[in-house]
């Protein structure tokens, strides 16, 4: 009985952790993309001026 409860709980936490990891990874990816775009625009502005 306890073992079944433990397995269900660990699977639940595994799914939650996977979702949290993917949302964190996408957030980091988005901010990284934004910072790269910002530095690129700054660089092209500096090159033009």
PQR file with spaces between the fields and no chain letter, atoms N, CA, C, O and H, PARSE charges and radii, in Angstrom:
ATOM       1  N    UNK     1       0.836   -1.208    0.000 -0.4000 1.5000
ATOM       2  CA   UNK     1       0.000    0.000    0.000 -0.0000 2.0000
ATOM       3  C    UNK     1       0.870    1.257    0.000  0.5500 1.7000
ATOM       4  O    UNK     1       0.658    2.174   -0.793 -0.5500 1.4000
ATOM       5  N    UNK     2       1.845    1.282    0.899 -0.4000 1.5000
ATOM       6  CA   UNK     2       2.737    2.425    0.987 -0.0000 2.0000
ATOM       7  C    UNK     2       3.588    2.544   -0.264  0.5500 1.7000
ATOM       8  O    UNK     2       3.902    3.646   -0.715 -0.5500 1.4000
ATOM       9  H    UNK     2       2.017    0.537    1.543  0.4000 1.0000
ATOM      10  N    UNK     3       3.957    1.401   -0.818 -0.4000 1.5000
ATOM      11  CA   UNK     3       4.803    1.400   -2.012 -0.0000 2.0000
ATOM      12  C    UNK     3       4.059    1.993   -3.203  0.5500 1.7000
ATOM      13  O    UNK     3       4.630    2.767   -3.971 -0.5500 1.4000
ATOM      14  H    UNK     3       3.702    0.506   -0.451  0.4000 1.0000
ATOM      15  N    UNK     4       2.786    1.633   -3.359 -0.4000 1.5000
ATOM      16  CA   UNK     4       1.968    2.177   -4.452 -0.0000 2.0000
ATOM      17  C    UNK     4       1.831    3.690   -4.291  0.5500 1.7000
ATOM      18  O    UNK     4       1.917    4.441   -5.262 -0.5500 1.4000
ATOM      19  H    UNK     4       2.321    1.004   -2.736  0.4000 1.0000
ATOM      20  N    UNK     5       1.615    4.123   -3.045 -0.4000 1.5000
ATOM      21  CA   UNK     5       1.498    5.552   -2.770 -0.0000 2.0000
ATOM      22  C    UNK     5       2.799    6.266   -3.123  0.5500 1.7000
ATOM      23  O    UNK     5       2.788    7.355   -3.697 -0.5500 1.4000
ATOM      24  H    UNK     5       1.546    3.513   -2.256  0.4000 1.0000
ATOM      25  N    UNK     6       3.912    5.641   -2.774 -0.4000 1.5000
ATOM      26  CA   UNK     6       5.221    6.243   -3.045 -0.0000 2.0000
ATOM      27  C    UNK     6       5.481    6.341   -4.542  0.5500 1.7000
ATOM      28  O    UNK     6       6.000    7.349   -5.021 -0.5500 1.4000
ATOM      29  H    UNK     6       3.921    4.757   -2.308  0.4000 1.0000
ATOM      30  N    UNK     7       5.123    5.298   -5.278 -0.4000 1.5000
ATOM      31  CA   UNK     7       5.327    5.299   -6.735 -0.0000 2.0000
ATOM      32  C    UNK     7       4.477    6.373   -7.398  0.5500 1.7000
ATOM      33  O    UNK     7       4.954    7.088   -8.279 -0.5500 1.4000
ATOM      34  H    UNK     7       4.702    4.479   -4.889  0.4000 1.0000
ATOM      35  N    UNK     8       3.224    6.490   -6.981 -0.4000 1.5000
ATOM      36  CA   UNK     8       2.337    7.514   -7.549 -0.0000 2.0000
ATOM      37  C    UNK     8       2.868    8.907   -7.236  0.5500 1.7000
ATOM      38  O    UNK     8       2.856    9.793   -8.091 -0.5500 1.4000
ATOM      39  H    UNK     8       2.837    5.910   -6.265  0.4000 1.0000
ATOM      40  N    UNK     9       3.336    9.092   -6.003 -0.4000 1.5000
ATOM      41  CA   UNK     9       3.855   10.386   -5.590 -0.0000 2.0000
ATOM      42  C    UNK     9       5.105   10.745   -6.379  0.5500 1.7000
ATOM      43  O    UNK     9       5.250   11.882   -6.828 -0.5500 1.4000
ATOM      44  H    UNK     9       3.346    8.372   -5.309  0.4000 1.0000
ATOM      45  N    UNK    10       6.005    9.789   -6.550 -0.4000 1.5000
ATOM      46  CA   UNK    10       7.247   10.082   -7.261 -0.0000 2.0000
ATOM      47  C    UNK    10       6.972   10.351   -8.740  0.5500 1.7000
ATOM      48  O    UNK    10       7.633   11.192   -9.348 -0.5500 1.4000
ATOM      49  H    UNK    10       5.887    8.865   -6.185  0.4000 1.0000
ATOM      50  N    UNK    11       6.009    9.647   -9.317 -0.4000 1.5000
ATOM      51  CA   UNK    11       5.656    9.915  -10.710 -0.0000 2.0000
ATOM      52  C    UNK    11       5.060   11.305  -10.840  0.5500 1.7000
ATOM      53  O    UNK    11       5.353   12.028  -11.792 -0.5500 1.4000
ATOM      54  H    UNK    11       5.472    8.964   -8.822  0.4000 1.0000
ATOM      55  N    UNK    12       4.221   11.677   -9.875 -0.4000 1.5000
ATOM      56  CA   UNK    12       3.602   13.007   -9.887 -0.0000 2.0000
ATOM      57  C    UNK    12       4.683   14.083   -9.815  0.5500 1.7000
ATOM      58  O    UNK    12       4.645   15.059  -10.564 -0.5500 1.4000
ATOM      59  H    UNK    12       3.984   11.089   -9.102  0.4000 1.0000
ATOM      60  N    UNK    13       5.642   13.903   -8.914 -0.4000 1.5000
ATOM      61  CA   UNK    13       6.701   14.891   -8.772 -0.0000 2.0000
ATOM      62  C    UNK    13       7.617   14.899   -9.986  0.5500 1.7000
ATOM      63  O    UNK    13       8.164   15.941  -10.346 -0.5500 1.4000
ATOM      64  H    UNK    13       5.673   13.110   -8.305  0.4000 1.0000
ATOM      65  N    UNK    14       7.787   13.744  -10.618 -0.4000 1.5000
ATOM      66  CA   UNK    14       8.611   13.686  -11.818 -0.0000 2.0000
ATOM      67  C    UNK    14       7.980   14.488  -12.940  0.5500 1.7000
ATOM      68  O    UNK    14       8.665   15.226  -13.646 -0.5500 1.4000
ATOM      69  H    UNK    14       7.343   12.897  -10.325  0.4000 1.0000
ATOM      70  N    UNK    15       6.670   14.342  -13.104 -0.4000 1.5000
ATOM      71  CA   UNK    15       5.959   15.105  -14.134 -0.0000 2.0000
ATOM      72  C    UNK    15       6.018   16.598  -13.822  0.5500 1.7000
ATOM      73  O    UNK    15       6.247   17.416  -14.713 -0.5500 1.4000
ATOM      74  H    UNK    15       6.112   13.742  -12.530  0.4000 1.0000
ATOM      75  N    UNK    16       5.811   16.947  -12.555 -0.4000 1.5000
ATOM      76  CA   UNK    16       5.870   18.354  -12.152 -0.0000 2.0000
ATOM      77  C    UNK    16       7.261   18.927  -12.396  0.5500 1.7000
ATOM      78  O    UNK    16       7.401   20.048  -12.884 -0.5500 1.4000
ATOM      79  H    UNK    16       5.625   16.283  -11.832  0.4000 1.0000
ATOM      80  N    UNK    17       8.288   18.152  -12.054 -0.4000 1.5000
ATOM      81  CA   UNK    17       9.657   18.608  -12.253 -0.0000 2.0000
ATOM      82  C    UNK    17       9.982   18.775  -13.723  0.5500 1.7000
ATOM      83  O    UNK    17      10.687   19.705  -14.114 -0.5500 1.4000
ATOM      84  H    UNK    17       8.175   17.241  -11.658  0.4000 1.0000
ATOM      85  N    UNK    18       9.459   17.861  -14.537 -0.4000 1.5000
ATOM      86  CA   UNK    18       9.694   17.962  -15.974 -0.0000 2.0000
ATOM      87  C    UNK    18       9.048   19.220  -16.538  0.5500 1.7000
ATOM      88  O    UNK    18       9.654   19.927  -17.343 -0.5500 1.4000
ATOM      89  H    UNK    18       8.886   17.106  -14.219  0.4000 1.0000
ATOM      90  N    UNK    19       7.812   19.500  -16.114 -0.4000 1.5000
ATOM      91  CA   UNK    19       7.125   20.708  -16.578 -0.0000 2.0000
ATOM      92  C    UNK    19       7.861   21.957  -16.111  0.5500 1.7000
ATOM      93  O    UNK    19       8.019   22.908  -16.877 -0.5500 1.4000
ATOM      94  H    UNK    19       7.320   18.926  -15.460  0.4000 1.0000
ATOM      95  N    UNK    20       8.310   21.962  -14.858 -0.4000 1.5000
ATOM      96  CA   UNK    20       9.026   23.117  -14.330 -0.0000 2.0000
ATOM      97  C    UNK    20      10.334   23.312  -15.087  0.5500 1.7000
ATOM      98  O    UNK    20      10.728   24.440  -15.386 -0.5500 1.4000
ATOM      99  H    UNK    20       8.181   21.190  -14.236  0.4000 1.0000
ATOM     100  N    UNK    21      11.011   22.189  -15.396 -0.4000 1.5000
ATOM     101  CA   UNK    21      12.281   22.290  -16.123 -0.0000 2.0000
ATOM     102  C    UNK    21      12.068   22.867  -17.516  0.5500 1.7000
ATOM     103  O    UNK    21      12.826   23.727  -17.964 -0.5500 1.4000
ATOM     104  H    UNK    21      10.691   21.274  -15.152  0.4000 1.0000
ATOM     105  N    UNK    22      11.028   22.384  -18.198 -0.4000 1.5000
ATOM     106  CA   UNK    22      10.791   22.869  -19.553 -0.0000 2.0000
ATOM     107  C    UNK    22      10.365   24.339  -19.567  0.5500 1.7000
ATOM     108  O    UNK    22      10.772   25.091  -20.454 -0.5500 1.4000
ATOM     109  H    UNK    22      10.413   21.684  -17.834  0.4000 1.0000
ATOM     110  N    UNK    23       9.557   24.751  -18.601 -0.4000 1.5000
ATOM     111  CA   UNK    23       9.161   26.158  -18.552 -0.0000 2.0000
ATOM     112  C    UNK    23      10.354   27.037  -18.206  0.5500 1.7000
ATOM     113  O    UNK    23      10.494   28.140  -18.735 -0.5500 1.4000
ATOM     114  H    UNK    23       9.227   24.140  -17.881  0.4000 1.0000
ATOM     115  N    UNK    24      11.214   26.548  -17.313 -0.4000 1.5000
ATOM     116  CA   UNK    24      12.416   27.300  -16.967 -0.0000 2.0000
ATOM     117  C    UNK    24      13.346   27.398  -18.165  0.5500 1.7000
ATOM     118  O    UNK    24      13.915   28.456  -18.435 -0.5500 1.4000
ATOM     119  H    UNK    24      11.100   25.652  -16.883  0.4000 1.0000
ATOM     120  N    UNK    25      13.498   26.286  -18.883 -0.4000 1.5000
ATOM     121  CA   UNK    25      14.376   26.293  -20.052 -0.0000 2.0000
ATOM     122  C    UNK    25      13.850   27.235  -21.126  0.5500 1.7000
ATOM     123  O    UNK    25      14.632   27.944  -21.760 -0.5500 1.4000
ATOM     124  H    UNK    25      13.036   25.427  -18.663  0.4000 1.0000
ATOM     125  N    UNK    26      12.541   27.255  -21.340 -0.4000 1.5000
ATOM     126  CA   UNK    26      11.977   28.150  -22.359 -0.0000 2.0000
ATOM     127  C    UNK    26      12.102   29.608  -21.920  0.5500 1.7000
ATOM     128  O    UNK    26      12.326   30.493  -22.745 -0.5500 1.4000
ATOM     129  H    UNK    26      11.905   26.679  -20.825  0.4000 1.0000
ATOM     130  N    UNK    27      11.955   29.852  -20.615 -0.4000 1.5000
ATOM     131  CA   UNK    27      12.122   31.219  -20.111 -0.0000 2.0000
ATOM     132  C    UNK    27      13.551   31.690  -20.310  0.5500 1.7000
ATOM     133  O    UNK    27      13.787   32.814  -20.753 -0.5500 1.4000
ATOM     134  H    UNK    27      11.773   29.132  -19.945  0.4000 1.0000
ATOM     135  N    UNK    28      14.513   30.818  -19.979 -0.4000 1.5000
ATOM     136  CA   UNK    28      15.919   31.163  -20.156 -0.0000 2.0000
ATOM     137  C    UNK    28      16.224   31.368  -21.636  0.5500 1.7000
ATOM     138  O    UNK    28      16.957   32.287  -21.999 -0.5500 1.4000
ATOM     139  H    UNK    28      14.321   29.905  -19.619  0.4000 1.0000
ATOM     140  N    UNK    29      15.669   30.524  -22.481 -0.4000 1.5000
ATOM     141  CA   UNK    29      15.881   30.663  -23.915 -0.0000 2.0000
ATOM     142  C    UNK    29      15.319   31.961  -24.455  0.5500 1.7000
ATOM     143  O    UNK    29      15.949   32.621  -25.282 -0.5500 1.4000
ATOM     144  H    UNK    29      15.073   29.777  -22.186  0.4000 1.0000
ATOM     145  N    UNK    30      14.123   32.335  -23.984 -0.4000 1.5000
ATOM     146  CA   UNK    30      13.510   33.580  -24.438 -0.0000 2.0000
ATOM     147  C    UNK    30      14.331   34.791  -24.007  0.5500 1.7000
ATOM     148  O    UNK    30      14.559   35.701  -24.804 -0.5500 1.4000
ATOM     149  H    UNK    30      13.611   31.800  -23.312  0.4000 1.0000
ATOM     150  N    UNK    31      14.778   34.807  -22.748 -0.4000 1.5000
ATOM     151  CA   UNK    31      15.556   35.949  -22.266 -0.0000 2.0000
ATOM     152  C    UNK    31      16.910   36.002  -22.962  0.5500 1.7000
ATOM     153  O    UNK    31      17.433   37.081  -23.238 -0.5500 1.4000
ATOM     154  H    UNK    31      14.593   34.068  -22.101  0.4000 1.0000
ATOM     155  N    UNK    32      17.474   34.829  -23.243 -0.4000 1.5000
ATOM     156  CA   UNK    32      18.755   34.800  -23.958 -0.0000 2.0000
ATOM     157  C    UNK    32      18.590   35.349  -25.371  0.5500 1.7000
ATOM     158  O    UNK    32      19.419   36.121  -25.854 -0.5500 1.4000
ATOM     159  H    UNK    32      17.049   33.952  -23.019  0.4000 1.0000
ATOM     160  N    UNK    33      17.501   34.935  -26.027 -0.4000 1.5000
ATOM     161  CA   UNK    33      17.223   35.429  -27.372 -0.0000 2.0000
ATOM     162  C    UNK    33      17.020   36.941  -27.359  0.5500 1.7000
ATOM     163  O    UNK    33      17.511   37.651  -28.237 -0.5500 1.4000
ATOM     164  H    UNK    33      16.827   34.308  -25.635  0.4000 1.0000
ATOM     165  N    UNK    34      16.291   37.424  -26.354 -0.4000 1.5000
ATOM     166  CA   UNK    34      16.030   38.861  -26.247 -0.0000 2.0000
ATOM     167  C    UNK    34      17.323   39.636  -26.019  0.5500 1.7000
ATOM     168  O    UNK    34      17.522   40.699  -26.608 -0.5500 1.4000
ATOM     169  H    UNK    34      15.892   36.848  -25.641  0.4000 1.0000
ATOM     170  N    UNK    35      18.201   39.110  -25.168 -0.4000 1.5000
ATOM     171  CA   UNK    35      19.457   39.821  -24.898 -0.0000 2.0000
ATOM     172  C    UNK    35      20.362   39.797  -26.122  0.5500 1.7000
ATOM     173  O    UNK    35      21.066   40.769  -26.397 -0.5500 1.4000
ATOM     174  H    UNK    35      18.040   38.246  -24.690  0.4000 1.0000
ATOM     175  N    UNK    36      20.346   38.692  -26.856 -0.4000 1.5000
ATOM     176  CA   UNK    36      21.152   38.624  -28.081 -0.0000 2.0000
ATOM     177  C    UNK    36      20.632   39.625  -29.106  0.5500 1.7000
ATOM     178  O    UNK    36      21.417   40.311  -29.762 -0.5500 1.4000
ATOM     179  H    UNK    36      19.775   37.902  -26.632  0.4000 1.0000
ATOM     180  N    UNK    37      19.313   39.711  -29.244 -0.4000 1.5000
ATOM     181  CA   UNK    37      18.734   40.668  -30.183 -0.0000 2.0000
ATOM     182  C    UNK    37      19.048   42.102  -29.764  0.5500 1.7000
ATOM     183  O    UNK    37      19.347   42.946  -30.608 -0.5500 1.4000
ATOM     184  H    UNK    37      18.676   39.154  -28.711  0.4000 1.0000
ATOM     185  N    UNK    38      18.981   42.378  -28.459 -0.4000 1.5000
ATOM     186  CA   UNK    38      19.256   43.728  -27.961 -0.0000 2.0000
ATOM     187  C    UNK    38      20.710   44.105  -28.223  0.5500 1.7000
ATOM     188  O    UNK    38      20.994   45.216  -28.669 -0.5500 1.4000
ATOM     189  H    UNK    38      18.738   41.692  -27.773  0.4000 1.0000
ATOM     190  N    UNK    39      21.633   43.181  -27.946 -0.4000 1.5000
ATOM     191  CA   UNK    39      23.046   43.491  -28.177 -0.0000 2.0000
ATOM     192  C    UNK    39      23.321   43.618  -29.669  0.5500 1.7000
ATOM     193  O    UNK    39      24.172   44.410  -30.075 -0.5500 1.4000
ATOM     194  H    UNK    39      21.402   42.278  -27.584  0.4000 1.0000
ATOM     195  N    UNK    40      22.616   42.852  -30.486 -0.4000 1.5000
ATOM     196  CA   UNK    40      22.816   42.937  -31.930 -0.0000 2.0000
ATOM     197  C    UNK    40      22.347   44.289  -32.455  0.5500 1.7000
ATOM     198  O    UNK    40      23.018   44.900  -33.287 -0.5500 1.4000
ATOM     199  H    UNK    40      21.925   42.208  -30.157  0.4000 1.0000
ATOM     200  N    UNK    41      21.193   44.760  -31.972 -0.4000 1.5000
ATOM     201  CA   UNK    41      20.702   46.068  -32.426 -0.0000 2.0000
ATOM     202  C    UNK    41      21.630   47.173  -31.950  0.5500 1.7000
ATOM     203  O    UNK    41      21.899   48.120  -32.689 -0.5500 1.4000
ATOM     204  H    UNK    41      20.648   44.264  -31.296  0.4000 1.0000
ATOM     205  N    UNK    42      22.122   47.060  -30.719 -0.4000 1.5000
ATOM     206  CA   UNK    42      23.070   48.060  -30.210 -0.0000 2.0000
ATOM     207  C    UNK    42      24.332   48.059  -31.058  0.5500 1.7000
ATOM     208  O    UNK    42      24.865   49.118  -31.391 -0.5500 1.4000
ATOM     209  H    UNK    42      21.904   46.291  -30.119  0.4000 1.0000
ATOM     210  N    UNK    43      24.805   46.877  -31.404 -0.4000 1.5000
ATOM     211  CA   UNK    43      26.028   46.761  -32.193 -0.0000 2.0000
ATOM     212  C    UNK    43      25.847   47.359  -33.585  0.5500 1.7000
ATOM     213  O    UNK    43      26.723   48.064  -34.086 -0.5500 1.4000
ATOM     214  H    UNK    43      24.372   46.017  -31.134  0.4000 1.0000
ATOM     215  N    UNK    44      24.701   47.071  -34.205 -0.4000 1.5000
ATOM     216  CA   UNK    44      24.471   47.606  -35.552 -0.0000 2.0000
ATOM     217  C    UNK    44      24.285   49.126  -35.501  0.5500 1.7000
ATOM     218  O    UNK    44      24.678   49.826  -36.435 -0.5500 1.4000
ATOM     219  H    UNK    44      23.990   46.499  -33.797  0.4000 1.0000
ATOM     220  N    UNK    45      23.692   49.642  -34.422 -0.4000 1.5000
ATOM     221  CA   UNK    45      23.561   51.092  -34.263 -0.0000 2.0000
ATOM     222  C    UNK    45      24.937   51.731  -34.129  0.5500 1.7000
ATOM     223  O    UNK    45      25.203   52.778  -34.719 -0.5500 1.4000
ATOM     224  H    UNK    45      23.373   49.073  -33.663  0.4000 1.0000
ATOM     225  N    UNK    46      25.803   51.103  -33.358 -0.4000 1.5000
ATOM     226  CA   UNK    46      27.155   51.634  -33.173 -0.0000 2.0000
ATOM     227  C    UNK    46      27.927   51.590  -34.486  0.5500 1.7000
ATOM     228  O    UNK    46      28.708   52.491  -34.792 -0.5500 1.4000
ATOM     229  H    UNK    46      25.588   50.252  -32.879  0.4000 1.0000
ATOM     230  N    UNK    47      27.700   50.533  -35.254 -0.4000 1.5000
ATOM     231  CA   UNK    47      28.404   50.413  -36.526 -0.0000 2.0000
ATOM     232  C    UNK    47      27.915   51.461  -37.527  0.5500 1.7000
ATOM     233  O    UNK    47      28.698   51.979  -38.323 -0.5500 1.4000
ATOM     234  H    UNK    47      27.065   49.801  -35.006  0.4000 1.0000
ATOM     235  N    UNK    48      26.627   51.767  -37.483 -0.4000 1.5000
ATOM     236  CA   UNK    48      26.069   52.734  -38.431 -0.0000 2.0000
ATOM     237  C    UNK    48      26.501   54.157  -38.103  0.5500 1.7000
ATOM     238  O    UNK    48      26.731   54.959  -39.008 -0.5500 1.4000
ATOM     239  H    UNK    48      25.991   51.346  -36.836  0.4000 1.0000
ATOM     240  N    UNK    49      26.614   54.476  -36.815 -0.4000 1.5000
ATOM     241  CA   UNK    49      26.920   55.850  -36.433 -0.0000 2.0000
ATOM     242  C    UNK    49      28.403   56.184  -36.606  0.5500 1.7000
ATOM     243  O    UNK    49      28.820   57.307  -36.325 -0.5500 1.4000
ATOM     244  H    UNK    49      26.427   53.825  -36.080  0.4000 1.0000
